[in-house]
Amino acid sequence: MNKYLKIISLSLALTGTVFLPNVNAASSTEMLITIAESNPVLVERLNVVALNDAKQLHQILKMADSKPELLERLLNLAETDAEAFKQLVTISNAEEAQVNDEVSTTGINDGGIIQT
């Protein structure tokens, strides 16, 4: 059983790091390993999501921001109220797009022309 949990935690950690930005990859892997050691039921639930809907897993991991308690709350919400979860994803994506738009107005995303 212990080997089984280690295999699942490793595969989940690898899957999670593929979907997360490189900046958070180390901390998300750490988070997933911690969860695997302390909450095997949550690991099983995440594994089911990973097998059935990789996009949803990506959204959950991204929004959890490497915080295990947020991860579990988001997973609970996704399982119990899919519509509310979709709305949160939309809001999160809009916030992210707004941040990216602010970066592009500083000349970084201006077609390759450096303006002074």
Buried (B, 14 or more C-beta within 10 A) or exposed (E): EEEEBEEBBBBBBEBBBEBBEEEBBEEBBEBBBEBBEEBBEBBEBBBEBBEEEEEBBBBBBBBBEBBBEBBBBBBEBBEEEEEEBEEBBEEEEEEEEEEEEEEEEEEEEEEEEEEE
